[in-house]
Amino acid sequence: MDNTSTLTAEITTASPCFKDCPFLAEKEAELERVRAELASLASAHEKLKKKYCRTKGAAATYLHMLFGQSSEKSSSEKEQTASEKTETGDATPNSGRKRGAQPGHKGHGRKIPEDLPVVYRTIEVPEEERFCSICGKECEPVPLTENSSEIDVEIKMCQVVTIRQWVKRTCDCEDAGPRFVTAPKPPQAIAKSKFSHNLLVLLIVLKFMFAVPLNRVLNLLGLQGETISAGSVSGAFRKCLELFEPLYQALAKESRCEKRWNVDETSWMSFIQFPGDKKNYLTWMWVFVSQKVILYIWDPSRSSSVPLAHLGHLARGILTADRYGAYKKLVSMLSGLVITFCRVHFRRDFLRAALADKTLERKEKRPRLSKGPGKGYREDGRNHHR
């Protein structure tokens, strides 16, 4: 009870005539309105304070996403990595010594791999140096040479003309077939293709293994004066797709036989519409990482039907994924499957909380993870969740 309420109670008790005083009743009503307004303002202030904290935390998170350090390694991990390098002899502790050869190092000479194919190139003595500069007598050849080696590479486009020979039968046998016999055609991955196997392999390896853009590869080949149409190469890739289908199915079968999978999905904007009822270009790229196989699945759906179709109803093992609802639904449908939530996502929650509230003490003591084939699993197995 505040001082105003105490004074009013004392006046009312001391003098009963004040009970019917209109002035006092008016002030009491005004006091109640002020109290209600004060409570309303206090509630609004508390809501604005919470909203401000949320906005401040979101701003700190977005600033870190835009301008913060992209690496998620903590300082303790960097120190641990440095200590491991010291134990293996890659660096010395607290010496400031950089890795690699030091200034003034003598070196080990020119080392050329011995298993490279050897191409010999002979350089003859120039014609003007074959004769004596004084008397003009010709020099005599000797069986002595001075040899040196270097590593070379040659990327050269050429036109390969296949000549198929004919032979003519000289006998008069009636059922022996045509009189002229032609040599068989060389095998081709794509029938009547103008690209050789060597060129297709080079383009596929650079594009899909080393992620070199196709336009850049064609520009590199075009430095020799000849250009290759990007449309022709894309058409060849499309025809090669069915050749890789048996390999893809074999990898998918091997993936289903595994017992541990790391699964994730990400949005994938496609240049073409996915076959089916979907009318936009947004699709999803799923990845299933196991000990032996890394399998990608392109699908327009982000639902649990995609991993269910791949793993099958008889799947048994451990699935490591984030906290997306599709994985939880998948585990609820498959009794033999256990999900382990990725602890990197849990760690990010704490880091974002620390960014949002600078008063939180940031101590990163991450649990040790097993170094075996299934990285990311606790050695005691207590992170399993059903």
Secondary structure, 3 states (H helix, E strand, C coil): CCHHHHHHHHHHHHCHHHHHCHHHHHHHHHHHHHHHHHHHHHHHHHHHHHHHHHHHHHHHHHHHHHHCCCCCCCHHHHHHHHHHHHHHCCCCCCCCCCCCCCCCCCCCCCCCCCCCCCCCCCCCCCHHHCECCCCCCECCCCCCCCCCCCCCCCCCCCCCCCCCCEEECCCCCCCCCCCEEECCCCCCCCCCCCCCHHHHHHHHHHHHHCCCCHHHHHHHHHCCCCCCCHHHHHHHHHHHHHHHHHHHHHHHHHHHCCCEEEEEEEEEECCCCCCCCCCCCEEEEEEEECCCCEEEEEECCCCCHHHHHHHCCCCCEEEEECCCHHHHHHHHHCCCEEEEECHHHHHHHHHHHHHHCCCCCCCCCCCCCCCCCCCCCCCCCCCEEC
